[in-house]
Amino acid sequence: MHRFFVDSKNVSDEEVRITGSDVNHIKNVLRMKQGDKFYV
């Protein structure tokens, strides 16, 4: 399973916000879709 590290300011009780090059990597390189799981 893939693992991504995020800045603590982008983590709340109900949401994790992934930004920058990680978004491109998740969407275009790994081709992950809604519902796919990964570690944060």
DSSP file (Angstrom, degrees, kcal/mol; ACC not computed):
  #  RESIDUE AA STRUCTURE BP1 BP2  ACC     N-H-->O    O-->H-N    N-H-->O    O-->H-N    TCO  KAPPA ALPHA  PHI   PSI    X-CA   Y-CA   Z-CA
    1    1 A M              0   0    0      0, 0.0    37,-0.1     0, 0.0     2,-0.1   0.000 360.0 360.0 360.0 142.2    0.0    0.0    0.0
    2    2 A H        -     0   0    0     35,-0.4    37,-3.0     1,-0.0     2,-0.4  -0.373 360.0-153.1 -74.6 151.5    1.3    3.5   -0.8
    3    3 A R  B     -a   39   0A   0     35,-0.2     2,-0.4    -2,-0.1    37,-0.2  -0.992   9.8-172.7-131.4 133.0    2.3    5.9    1.9
    4    4 A F        -     0   0    0     35,-2.4     2,-0.5    -2,-0.4    34,-0.0  -0.970  14.4-143.9-126.4 141.7    2.2    9.7    1.8
    5    5 A F        -     0   0    0     -2,-0.4     2,-0.3     0, 0.0    35,-0.0  -0.890  21.6-175.0-104.3 133.0    3.6   12.2    4.3
    6    6 A V        -     0   0    0     34,-0.5     2,-0.1    -2,-0.5    12,-0.1  -0.914  32.4 -98.4-127.2 153.9    1.6   15.4    4.9
    7    7 A D    >   -     0   0    0     -2,-0.3     3,-2.3    10,-0.2    10,-0.2  -0.444  33.9-122.7 -66.7 140.5    2.2   18.5    6.9
    8    8 A S  G >  S+     0   0    0      1,-0.3     3,-1.4     2,-0.2    -1,-0.1   0.749 109.9  66.5 -60.8 -23.6    0.4   18.5   10.2
    9    9 A K  G 3  S+     0   0    0      1,-0.3    -1,-0.3     3,-0.0    -2,-0.0   0.680  96.2  57.9 -70.6 -14.8   -1.4   21.7    9.3
   10   10 A N  G <  S+     0   0    0     -3,-2.3     7,-3.0     7,-0.1     2,-0.5   0.219  93.0  85.1 -96.9  13.9   -3.1   19.8    6.5
   11   11 A V  B <   +B   16   0B   0     -3,-1.4     2,-0.2     5,-0.2     5,-0.2  -0.967  48.7 162.5-120.7 128.4   -4.7   17.3    8.9
   12   12 A S        -     0   0    0      3,-2.9    -2,-0.0    -2,-0.5    -3,-0.0  -0.711  55.4 -86.4-127.3-176.3   -7.9   17.8   10.8
   13   13 A D  S    S+     0   0    0     -2,-0.2     3,-0.1     1,-0.2    -2,-0.0   0.839 124.9  19.9 -61.4 -34.0  -10.3   15.4   12.6
   14   14 A E  S    S+     0   0    0      1,-0.1     2,-0.3     0, 0.0    -1,-0.2   0.464 122.1  47.0-117.0  -4.1  -12.3   14.6    9.4
   15   15 A E        -     0   0    0      2,-0.0    -3,-2.9     0, 0.0     2,-0.4  -0.996  48.3-161.6-147.8 143.9  -10.0   15.5    6.5
   16   16 A V  B     -B   11   0B   0     -2,-0.3     2,-0.6    -5,-0.2    -5,-0.2  -0.997  20.2-150.2-121.9 125.4   -6.5   15.2    5.2
   17   17 A R        -     0   0    0     -7,-3.0     2,-0.5    -2,-0.4   -10,-0.2  -0.859   9.2-166.4-101.8 119.4   -5.5   17.7    2.5
   18   18 A I        +     0   0    0     -2,-0.6     2,-0.2   -12,-0.1   -12,-0.1  -0.905  18.1 170.2-106.0 130.0   -2.9   16.5    0.0
   19   19 A T    >   +     0   0    0     -2,-0.5     3,-1.0     4,-0.0     4,-0.2  -0.746  31.4  16.7-131.7 174.2   -1.3   19.2   -2.2
   20   20 A G  T >> S-     0   0    0     -2,-0.2     3,-1.1     1,-0.2     4,-1.0  -0.230 117.6  -8.6  68.3-144.4    1.4   19.9   -4.6
   21   21 A S  H 3> S+     0   0    0      1,-0.3     4,-2.4     2,-0.2    -1,-0.2   0.728 125.3  69.2 -66.3 -22.1    3.3   17.2   -6.5
   22   22 A D  H <> S+     0   0    0     -3,-1.0     4,-2.6     2,-0.2    -1,-0.3   0.878  96.1  54.4 -63.0 -35.8    1.7   14.4   -4.4
   23   23 A V  H <> S+     0   0    0     -3,-1.1     4,-2.5    -4,-0.2     5,-0.3   0.941 109.7  46.2 -62.2 -47.3   -1.6   15.2   -6.1
   24   24 A N  H  X>S+     0   0    0     -4,-1.0     4,-2.9     1,-0.2     5,-1.0   0.916 113.1  50.2 -60.7 -43.8   -0.1   14.7   -9.5
   25   25 A H  I  X>S+     0   0    0     -4,-2.4     5,-2.8     3,-0.2     4,-0.7   0.914 113.1  45.2 -62.9 -44.1    1.7   11.5   -8.4
   26   26 A I  I  <5S+     0   0    0     -4,-2.6     6,-2.6     3,-0.2    -2,-0.2   0.922 122.7  35.5 -64.9 -45.0   -1.5   10.0   -7.0
   27   27 A K  I  <5S+     0   0    0     -4,-2.5    -2,-0.2    -5,-0.2    -3,-0.2   0.933 131.2  21.7 -78.8 -47.9   -3.7   10.9  -10.0
   28   28 A N  I  <5S+     0   0    0     -4,-2.9    -3,-0.2    -5,-0.3    -2,-0.1   0.805 128.9  35.3 -99.2 -32.3   -1.4   10.5  -13.0
   29   29 A V  I  <<S+     0   0    0     -5,-1.0    -3,-0.2    -4,-0.7    -4,-0.1   0.927 131.4  27.1 -88.4 -52.4    1.4    8.2  -12.0
   30   30 A L  S   <S-     0   0    0     -5,-2.8    -4,-0.2    -6,-0.2    -3,-0.2   0.686  92.9-144.2 -82.4 -18.3   -0.4    5.8   -9.6
   31   31 A R        +     0   0    0     -6,-0.4    -4,-0.2     1,-0.2     2,-0.2   0.884  31.7 177.3  54.4  43.5   -3.7    6.3  -11.4
   32   32 A M        -     0   0    0     -6,-2.6     2,-0.2     4,-0.0    -1,-0.2  -0.481  11.3-156.3 -76.4 149.1   -5.6    6.0   -8.1
   33   33 A K    >   -     0   0    0     -2,-0.2     3,-2.3     1,-0.1    -1,-0.0  -0.729  35.5 -67.6-119.8 168.3   -9.3    6.5   -8.1
   34   34 A Q  T 3  S+     0   0    0      1,-0.3     3,-0.1    -2,-0.2    -1,-0.1  -0.348 123.2  29.0 -55.8 131.6  -11.9    7.5   -5.6
   35   35 A G  T 3  S+     0   0    0      1,-0.4    -1,-0.3    -3,-0.0     2,-0.1   0.126  87.0 127.0  99.7 -19.8  -12.2    4.8   -3.0
   36   36 A D    <   -     0   0    0     -3,-2.3    -1,-0.4     1,-0.1     2,-0.3  -0.407  53.6-133.6 -66.7 149.7   -8.6    3.6   -3.4
   37   37 A K        +     0   0    0     -3,-0.1   -35,-0.4    -2,-0.1     2,-0.3  -0.801  30.9 159.8-112.8 149.6   -6.7    3.4    0.0
   38   38 A F        -     0   0    0     -2,-0.3     2,-0.3   -37,-0.1   -35,-0.2  -0.972  38.7-100.4-155.8 162.8   -3.3    4.6    1.1
   39   39 A Y  B      a    3   0A   0    -37,-3.0   -35,-2.4    -2,-0.3    -2,-0.0  -0.643 360.0 360.0 -88.1 144.8   -1.5    5.5    4.3
   40   40 A V              0   0    0     -2,-0.3   -34,-0.5   -37,-0.2    -1,-0.1   0.286 360.0 360.0-121.5 360.0   -1.0    9.1    5.5
